[in-house]
Each structure stands twice: as C-alpha cells, then as structure tokens.
Amino acid sequence: MTRIEELLGFSQAISPTHERDLADSLITLEAAKEAGIRTAPPDAVPKILGACNYGWTAPQVESMLVFPYPPLNGGGSSDYYRFKIFPGIATKDGKTVKYLQPAGATNHLYCPPGVDPRGKDVLYLTEGEKKSLCLTLNGFPCIGLGGVYGWRAKNPDGSSSVISDFEAVEWRKREVVIVFDADIAINDQVARAEAELADELIARKARVFIVRLPYGPGYPKGADDYIREHGKDAFAKLPRKPVKPPKVRGQTQTAVRTSPDSPFTGTPYLIEKGRLCFLKQVGGGRNVAQVVTPLCNFVAQCPEELIKDDGRESTREFVITGTLDSGQTLPPAIVKATEFRGMGWVNKQWGMAANIAAGQSSQDRVREAIQCLSRTARQRTIYTHSGWRKINGVWVFLHGGGAINGPEGIEVDLGPDLSRYRLPAPGGPEAAQASFQLLEVAPPEITYPIQSCIYLSVLADLLKVNFSLWPLGPTGSLKSTLAALFLSHFGDFTELTLPGQWSSTANALERRAFILKDLPFVIDDYAPQHDHRRAAEMEAKAHRLIRAAGNRGGRQRLTGEMTERQTYDPRCLIISTGEITPTGQSLAARYFTVEMERGKIDLGRLTAAQKIRHLYPQAMSAYLHNLAPRLDDTLEMARELWEGYRSAAQSGVHLRVPEMVAWLMLGFELFLQFQHHLGVINETYDWEQKAWRVFTHLAVKHSWLIEGERPTLKFINILRELFIQKRIHVLGTDGQCPPEWSALGWRQYGELTPQSELVGWIGDGFLYLMPESTFGVVQKALRDQQGYLGVGKNELLKALAKEGFIQPNANGENTRGKWIQGNSKRVIYLPFGQLFQEENEGVNPA
C-alpha cells in the first residue's frame, strides 16, 4: 500500500460538492465510483497537500477530489493519483492551480474503465481526467493527459522524454484523434504541444487526426463542455482533420495564425509567447521577409458584448478578458464601446502591468487584433429599467430579479442601490389578504391613498400618471415607517433602506425616477433646513422633480457637441414623505397631500403587519401575473374609468385636483378587483364608495392648500401676519399714530410707539404701501419660513390688481402717486378692509 493509499483509507464517498462538479462533465455517481473517484477524507487533505509540496495552502483548500490512475497493464492497484482541489489556489503570477499530483512523481496516462489501450478501436486523446471519462462514457474511448505536455516527463539532466506509459498503448495503424481545449486557437504553446504530440504519434505509425472545438466568446472550452451543451451527436459531427508527414515540428511558430480555425487567418497577426504580435514585412523584391513584431505584452479578447437597454436607448459595452505574457490572468474589463477604439482603457483597467508598444500604429493594431479574436463574441442584453416591456410581442414586467410573464434568462440590472426592487413567485389568497389588511394599520385617510398608489404605480408610465403623493406630518408620525411597509410590496424595504432621500442630488433623484419605470419611488425626509442655501437647494430639487413628474417630461439638456442629451423624465409614481411641502401654487397642484399626525397609526397592527411583510411582494407578484395576459384590455378599461372619475370629481376643488382623485380611485379599484379575484372580498361596490368619500374629502382639504399657495393670497396673509406680530407698521398720512394703531404694528408702553419697520401710511380707508419695502419684508418673512412667492414684484402687483386686492390708477398703473407729508410718494393702494377679510385667512375646511 502506497503512502497516498494509506492517507485515503477505505472511504469511497463523494461529497455533494464533488458530485455536482462531476455532473458538470456528465459523469454520473455510478461511473465515478467505478473509476475509483472519491472525496479525500478531511483529515487527509493537509497531508496530501504536503505530499504534493503544497502544504502551505492547507488553510485555503476546503476539499479534494481524488482521481486514481489504474495501471495500463490492467493489473494491481493504483500507484499514481491526481487531485482536484476546491477552491483552486491563486499563484503569484495570477494563475490558478486546480490540480495537484505527488511531488517527484512521473506523469502517467489516465485510462478510464472500458478503454483498451492495446485495442484497435479509434482512440481519443484529451487534456484531463474528467474530459477523458466524459468522452468515454459518451462513446468516444479516450485516454487523458495530465496537461497538454502530460505525455512527456523531465529527466534528471533537464531534458524531457516520452513517458513509459506510451509503450503500453498500441499506436501502430491505430486511428488516434487529438482533441484539446478550444483556446488552442489563440494559444501558441498549446498549438505547439499538439503539433509535437501528433509528430510523436506519427513516428509510432499512428493515423493521427485533429478535432478542433469551435473557438470564440460564448463557445464551450473543453470536450466535456461541448458535449454537455450541444450533445454527443454534435461532437461526433465535428470535422476530423488528418495530420500527415512531413513532421510538423518546426512549423508551430505560425501554427496559431495559419490554422484554418484561427481567428487570425488572412490577417498579419499571430500570438507568440503569450503576446499579440504583428508580422512585419521587411526588405524588397525577392528578399522580402516577415519579422514577428510584438504589439503588447498580453493577449486580450471580448467574449461578450453587453447591450444596456434602458427603454429609450441602448448602449454597448465590451467585456474584455486578458492574460499577460507571464501567464497572469487579468481581471475582466468592462469597456464602453465609445472608449474601446482609443485603447486608453488598457491602463485604466489593468494598470501598469499591461503595456502596448510605442506608437499610434501599435494601438490601432492591438485594437484590430482584439477584434479579430472577438468575431464570435456573444451578445447579451441587459435591461436597465423596471416595469412593462413588450418582448417578442408579449408584455413582461421587469424587476430586479428578472421578469414576470417572460421567458427565462431575461437579465435586469437596476444598479446596486435599487436592487431591492425584486419580486418573488406569486402568492395566493394568504398574500392578498395580508396586503388587504394593511388598510387597517391607520385611518382610511392615510392608508387608502397610499395603497392606491402602490397598485396604480405599476401602470405609471403606460397611463402617464401625472401626480405624486405627499405623506405629510411632523417628526415622529411614522411617515417613513409606513411608506417602507407599503413599499415592501416590491421587495425588502425598511425605513432605513428607502430608495430615495431628498438630501441626494437632483441628478441622482432624476435618474432613479427614470430607471424605476412603473414602480413607486419613495423619496424620504423633505424637512426644514437650518440655512437658506440648503432650503433653496431642496426647494429647487422638489420643483424640478415633482414638476417633471406632473408634466411627464424631463429637463432638456445639451451635450458638449451641442446635441440633445437623453431626457430622464420620471417614469415612476413618486411618494414623498415630508414634514413640510415645497411652496408654490403650481407645484401644489401636482402633488396630493396625506396628512399624518402622531398617534394616528395603530402600533399593534403596525407591528403585526411588519412581521408578515414577506407576503406583500408575493401579493404584488400575483397581481402582476394576473395583469400581464390582459394588460392591453386593462389599459383601455383604466382610461375609461379615469375619465369617469375625473368628471365626477369636478365640483368645488382646484382644476387639477379632480385628475388626482381619478388616479386614486383608479388605483384603488384595481386593488379591489385583484382582491375580489382571489376571493379576499366578496364585492367591491361598498369599498369603492368608501374610498370615494375618503378621496373627495382629502381633495377639498388639498384644494385649500393649493389656494393658500396662490401668490396673491400668500402675500396678503403674510402681510397681515407681519402687522399682527408688530414686525412692520404704518403711519397716518399726517405722520402720526393712526386710529387703527393696534392692527397696524404699534405697541403701547405707556405711550404708543412703533417698534418695527415702516412700510407705508394709512388714510381714507387705504393702506399706502411702499412697493420695495413691502415686497422686501414679505419675501424675507417667507424665506425665514423656507417659502417664497414664486413671482417677481411686478408680476405680483399685476396679479393683485387683477384679483381686486389693490386699486391701480386710471391708466392701469399699479403704483400711484400720493401726496404725503409734503412729498409725493409712489405707493400701492391697498384697501384696508382687504387685509383683514376672513376669507383671506385660509380657513381649513376640516
């Protein structure tokens, strides 16, 4: 018994990991055990590594698959083994060692069970034990080599000779087929080994044939891979090319280039010593010669092209793999198609180790040589957006985990920050029931509009939903927690992992709103800021994004070449949580507020809902599976429903509010139809009526908010507050305290005294206000509240006149001359009664 046999003991078990590895080569468990293949006992692994002079790797190696080599003479037990280690060992030169053999042992031929080395049948030769066993099991008797030069062994003097096992095989007049890995097409060392092996076999009177596996990106590498992917019949049909004398040794320098299978056929390029080279012609006339000129110190190719499709345009990227002439494997480089030709990506991606020879021509030739090697690069489409997409005429819903209603293999990449948008297999009534019960976590005025938007969002881009939802409440009202819980319909979200923050840049938010097609995009924490600059920045972001969502269009921009950049318009439904809302009447008409207060959420039900949050994406998946086959009909029905709801919601509200009510009703009706379909509710009518009452009540409240954002009304209200707070005052036209002093900024400390800024005068029932001073103090007060009017002074005066708040002169001028205290003053005529009318106070209808 040899030392290795002692270490292995009597165990014949094969671990699940090793069983899967063998199955990749189509080797069954039964066949493996017949061949004596087994898993090394864990306690034997370090000792075997030591016997292979790899003892230092013991902490890295988790397991070892043992391949015993049976004697070719057919007698006795194995006295030679090779070991596949898991994981492989990375060496200093960048290579990975996967197989080991005992130190000092001579190479042997691997002859699987059933192969007769002395027979007359066709015999295949390939690299490795698994490949030879795979070929044999599929009807191609094969002997394996422990590497392309595994048929030779080093002598003590440094030379090499054919191993003794060669004598045990009958070669004379035997048909022998050499089938090495596909990358022989670009590896001159392997091509040379193949040529030398063929030469040796011819010398032994064998009839030698070569089978070349198709080479190129996306093609299988080894014979076992080829049979696994294409079948044994396809392998049998591969051309077998005879190798005839004269000897091929000496012709191998250009073997890679001149082979009919070479991607360099017909070009001046070849690979030599692990480098891309150029055949340069020197001399002239009859003295023309070709000189091999290295272009770089590596070989690179593109195995696949990535087509990134965002639903508007497609961009192309190349995956470039490479190996240095030292044998070190370079990390895959992802190169944009627009950057490939310049070759600047080589050092950017691979550092100083990868070097291109001096001169522009060298760069161009390296680029061309890489393209020659990459002619068969496979193309892989990656969708970089979510939502509905017609693929091969069928509606599919894209999400971070793939596609609903689509074929297998659809690849979606939303980016690492949005990868949580991922849907599971569809659930059943239990999941739908869990989603329905979310309505009970808080009052209907809170949960109904949020749930409606969750189910409406999946049609956001197709229907061009043009509003955003704005859960509004003070800190501690659990806005973010509730938003995250509802967003869990689309993946694993918490209040700490929401996809958007108002602290992000406007460009980042705009880009995400574009990517998240037909999904809810929760943007968290629109809160008061500590300084005017930050407040203005946040306000600008909100205006840019919410306005774009309301208009269903993004900001137009130009490239440096003065051509239009792609527009990133929102394709999602935005749900923004905030302690405040952005200012401006026009903007307020593009979002719908849901007011939240502390104590409104049922904490017990919230906790229970959080415990079953894994059911919500199952419900959404079922909803989408149900929509997909009838999506076109659903869209047509949805447009009709929306028109009807909008018409019914017209009375007593702002002009854009009926549209928002219609969207909310549509989303809630789709939700109810889904619940009815799965049997969670028996009918939808009563629920629809309740939702209508909720949404129309909220619509009236939101209309008042919009009205309060009207610049004229905001100006009058702020002006009145400033007088009441004694922060501004007016004088009588005689320069004295006016009779209405208590309402117009005066204080009484023994005597009446103004303690604030003068903005004008009062007399004859009018306030005569200085335009610049009045406009300035109102603007400052609004800035202190992180608000603004949204119009300039002249536009404001025109609006005030048009709405009857101020009286222009006969010529229509909004500022008029007034003789006050012996001087002519240019002032605004504001009737005193306009300032303190109750209807200007913005009474809340609630």
C-alpha positions, 0 to 999 in steps of 0.5 A, spaced: 500 500 500 502 506 497 503 512 502 497 516 498 493 509 499 494 509 506 492 517 507 485 515 503 483 509 507 477 505 505 472 511 504 469 511 497 464 517 498 463 523 494 461 529 497 455 533 494 460 538 492 464 533 488 458 530 485 455 536 482 462 538 479 462 531 476 455 532 473 458 538 470 462 533 465 456 528 465 459 523 469 454 520 473 455 517 481 455 510 478 461 511 473 465 515 478 465 510 483 467 505 478 473 509 476 475 509 483 473 517 484 472 519 491 472 525 496 479 525 500 477 524 507 478 531 511 483 529 515 487 527 509 487 533 505 493 537 509 497 531 508 496 530 501 497 537 500 504 536 503 505 530 499 504 534 493 509 540 496 503 544 497 502 544 504 502 551 505 495 552 502 492 547 507 488 553 510 485 555 503 483 548 500 476 546 503 476 539 499 479 534 494 477 530 489 481 524 488 482 521 481 486 514 481 490 512 475 489 504 474 495 501 471 495 500 463 497 493 464 490 492 467 493 489 473 494 491 481 492 497 484 493 504 483 500 507 484 499 514 481 493 519 483 491 526 481 487 531 485 482 536 484 482 541 489 476 546 491 477 552 491 483 552 486 489 556 489 491 563 486 499 563 484 503 569 484 503 570 477 495 570 477 494 563 475 490 558 478 492 551 480 486 546 480 490 540 480 495 537 484 499 530 483 505 527 488 511 531 488 517 527 484 512 523 481 512 521 473 506 523 469 502 517 467 496 516 462 489 516 465 485 510 462 478 510 464 474 503 465 472 500 458 478 503 454 483 498 451 489 501 450 492 495 446 485 495 442 484 497 435 478 501 436 479 509 434 482 512 440 481 519 443 486 523 446 484 529 451 487 534 456 484 531 463 481 526 467 474 528 467 474 530 459 477 523 458 471 519 462 466 524 459 468 522 452 468 515 454 462 514 457 459 518 451 462 513 446 468 516 444 474 511 448 479 516 450 485 516 454 487 523 458 493 527 459 495 530 465 496 537 461 497 538 454 505 536 455 502 530 460 505 525 455 512 527 456 516 527 463 523 531 465 529 527 466 534 528 471 539 532 466 533 537 464 531 534 458 524 531 457 522 524 454 516 520 452 513 517 458 513 509 459 506 509 459 506 510 451 509 503 450 503 500 453 498 503 448 498 500 441 499 506 436 501 502 430 495 503 424 491 505 430 486 511 428 488 516 434 484 523 434 487 529 438 482 533 441 484 539 446 481 545 449 478 550 444 483 556 446 488 552 442 486 557 437 489 563 440 494 559 444 501 558 441 504 553 446 498 549 446 498 549 438 505 547 439 504 541 444 499 538 439 503 539 433 509 535 437 504 530 440 501 528 433 509 528 430 510 523 436 504 519 434 506 519 427 513 516 428 509 510 432 505 509 425 499 512 428 493 515 423 493 521 427 487 526 426 485 533 429 478 535 432 478 542 433 472 545 438 469 551 435 473 557 438 470 564 440 466 568 446 460 564 448 463 557 445 464 551 450 472 550 452 473 543 453 470 536 450 466 535 456 463 542 455 461 541 448 458 535 449 454 537 455 451 543 451 450 541 444 450 533 445 454 527 443 451 527 436 454 534 435 461 532 437 461 526 433 459 531 427 465 535 428 470 535 422 476 530 423 482 533 420 488 528 418 495 530 420 500 527 415 508 527 414 512 531 413 513 532 421 510 538 423 515 540 428 518 546 426 512 549 423 508 551 430 511 558 430 505 560 425 501 554 427 496 559 431 495 564 425 495 559 419 490 554 422 484 554 418 480 555 425 484 561 427 481 567 428 487 570 425 487 567 418 488 572 412 490 577 417 498 579 419 497 577 426 499 571 430 500 570 438 507 568 440 509 567 447 503 569 450 503 576 446 499 579 440 504 580 435 504 583 428 508 580 422 512 585 419 514 585 412 521 587 411 526 588 405 524 588 397 523 584 391 525 577 392 528 578 399 522 580 402 521 577 409 516 577 415 519 579 422 514 577 428 513 584 431 510 584 438 504 589 439 503 588 447 505 584 452 498 580 453 493 577 449 486 580 450 479 578 447 471 580 448 467 574 449 461 578 450 458 584 448 453 587 453 447 591 450 444 596 456 437 597 454 434 602 458 427 603 454 429 609 450 436 607 448 441 602 448 448 602 449 454 597 448 459 595 452 465 590 451 467 585 456 474 584 455 478 578 458 486 578 458 492 574 460 499 577 460 505 574 457 507 571 464 501 567 464 497 572 469 490 572 468 487 579 468 481 581 471 475 582 466 474 589 463 468 592 462 469 597 456 464 602 453 464 601 446 465 609 445 472 608 449 474 601 446 477 604 439 482 609 443 485 603 447 486 608 453 482 603 457 488 598 457 491 602 463 485 604 466 483 597 467 489 593 468 494 598 470 501 598 469 502 591 468 499 591 461 503 595 456 502 596 448 508 598 444 510 605 442 506 608 437 499 610 434 500 604 429 501 599 435 494 601 438 490 601 432 493 594 431 492 591 438 485 594 437 484 590 430 487 584 433 482 584 439 477 584 434 479 579 430 479 574 436 472 577 438 468 575 431 464 570 435 463 574 441 456 573 444 451 578 445 447 579 451 442 584 453 441 587 459 435 591 461 436 597 465 429 599 467 423 596 471 416 595 469 412 593 462 416 591 456 413 588 450 418 582 448 417 578 442 410 581 442 408 579 449 408 584 455 413 582 461 414 586 467 421 587 469 424 587 476 430 586 479 430 579 479 428 578 472 421 578 469 414 576 470 410 573 464 417 572 460 421 567 458 427 565 462 434 568 462 431 575 461 437 579 465 435 586 469 440 590 472 437 596 476 444 598 479 446 596 486 442 601 490 435 599 487 436 592 487 431 591 492 426 592 487 425 584 486 419 580 486 418 573 488 413 567 485 406 569 486 402 568 492 395 566 493 389 568 497 394 568 504 398 574 500 392 578 498 389 578 504 395 580 508 396 586 503 388 587 504 389 588 511 394 593 511 388 598 510 387 597 517 394 599 520 391 607 520 385 611 518 382 610 511 385 617 510 392 615 510 392 608 508 387 608 502 391 613 498 397 610 499 395 603 497 392 606 491 398 608 489 402 602 490 397 598 485 396 604 480 404 605 480 405 599 476 401 602 470 405 609 471 408 610 465 403 606 460 397 611 463 402 617 464 400 618 471 401 625 472 401 626 480 405 624 486 403 623 493 405 627 499 405 623 506 405 629 510 406 630 518 411 632 523 417 628 526 415 622 529 408 620 525 411 614 522 411 617 515 417 613 513 415 607 517 409 606 513 411 608 506 417 602 507 411 597 509 407 599 503 413 599 499 415 592 501 410 590 496 416 590 491 421 587 495 425 588 502 424 595 504 425 598 511 425 605 513 432 605 513 433 602 506 428 607 502 430 608 495 430 615 495 432 621 500 431 628 498 438 630 501 441 626 494 442 630 488 437 632 483 441 628 478 441 622 482 433 623 484 432 624 476 435 618 474 432 613 479 425 616 477 427 614 470 430 607 471 424 605 476 419 605 470 412 603 473 414 602 480 413 607 486 419 611 488 419 613 495 423 619 496 424 620 504 425 626 509 423 633 505 424 637 512 426 644 514 433 646 513 437 650 518 440 655 512 437 658 506 442 655 501 440 648 503 432 650 503 433 653 496 437 647 494 431 642 496 426 647 494 429 647 487 430 639 487 422 638 489 420 643 483 424 640 478 422 633 480 415 633 482 414 638 476 417 633 471 413 628 474 406 632 473 408 634 466 411 627 464 417 630 461 424 631 463 429 637 463 432 638 456 439 638 456 445 639 451 451 635 450 458 638 449 457 637 441 451 641 442 446 635 441 440 633 445 442 629 451 437 623 453 431 626 457 430 622 464 423 624 465 420 620 471 417 614 469 415 612 476 409 614 481 413 618 486 411 618 494 414 623 498 414 623 505 415 630 508 414 634 514 413 640 510 411 641 502 415 645 497 411 652 496 408 654 490 401 654 487 403 650 481 407 645 484 401 644 489 397 642 484 401 636 482 402 633 488 396 630 493 397 631 500 396 625 506 396 628 512 399 624 518 399 626 525 402 622 531 398 617 534 394 616 528 397 609 526 395 603 530 402 600 533 399 593 534 397 592 527 403 596 525 407 591 528 403 585 526 403 587 519 411 588 519 412 581 521 408 578 515 411 583 510 414 577 506 407 576 503 406 583 500 411 582 494 408 575 493 401 579 493 404 584 488 407 578 484 400 575 483 397 581 481 402 582 476 401 575 473 394 576 473 395 583 469 400 581 464 395 576 459 390 582 459 394 588 460 392 591 453 384 590 455 386 593 462 389 599 459 383 601 455 378 599 461 383 604 466 382 610 461 375 609 461 374 609 468 379 615 469 375 619 465 369 617 469 372 619 475 375 625 473 368 628 471 365 626 477 370 629 481 369 636 478 365 640 483 368 645 488 376 643 488 382 646 484 382 644 476 387 639 477 385 636 483 379 632 480 385 628 475 388 626 482 382 623 485 381 619 478 388 616 479 386 614 486 380 611 485 383 608 479 388 605 483 384 603 488 379 599 484 384 595 481 386 593 488 379 591 489 378 587 483 385 583 484 382 582 491 375 580 489 379 575 484 382 571 489 376 571 493 379 576 499 372 580 498 366 578 496 364 585 492 367 591 491 361 596 490 361 598 498 369 599 498 369 603 492 364 608 495 368 608 501 374 610 498 370 615 494 368 619 500 375 618 503 378 621 496 373 627 495 374 629 502 382 629 502 381 633 495 377 639 498 382 639 504 388 639 498 384 644 494 385 649 500 392 648 500 393 649 493 389 656 494 393 658 500 399 657 495 396 662 490 401 668 490 396 673 491 393 670 497 400 668 500 402 675 500 396 678 503 396 673 509 403 674 510 402 681 510 397 681 515 401 676 519 407 681 519 402 687 522 399 682 527 406 680 530 408 688 530 414 686 525 412 692 520 407 698 521 404 704 518 403 711 519 397 716 518 398 720 512 399 726 517 405 722 520 402 720 526 399 714 530 393 712 526 386 710 529 387 703 527 394 703 531 393 696 534 392 692 527 397 696 524 404 694 528 404 699 534 405 697 541 403 701 547 408 702 553 405 707 556 405 711 550 404 708 543 410 707 539 412 703 533 417 698 534 418 695 527 419 697 520 415 702 516 412 700 510 407 705 508 401 710 511 394 709 512 388 714 510 381 714 507 380 707 508 387 705 504 393 702 506 399 706 502 404 701 501 411 702 499 412 697 493 420 695 495 419 695 502 413 691 502 415 686 497 422 686 501 419 684 508 414 679 505 419 675 501 424 675 507 418 673 512 417 667 507 424 665 506 425 665 514 419 660 513 423 656 507 417 659 502 417 664 497 412 667 492 414 664 486 413 671 482 417 677 481 414 684 484 411 686 478 408 680 476 405 680 483 402 687 483 399 685 476 396 679 479 393 683 485 390 688 481 387 683 477 384 679 483 381 686 486 386 686 492 389 693 490 386 699 486 391 701 480 390 708 477 386 710 471 391 708 466 392 701 469 398 703 473 399 699 479 403 704 483 400 711 484 402 717 486 400 720 493 401 726 496 404 725 503 407 729 508 409 734 503 412 729 498 409 725 493 410 718 494 409 712 489 405 707 493 400 701 492 393 702 494 391 697 498 384 697 501 384 696 508 378 692 509 382 687 504 387 685 509 383 683 514 377 679 510 376 672 513 376 669 507 383 671 506 385 667 512 385 660 509 380 657 513 381 649 513 375 646 511 376 640 516 
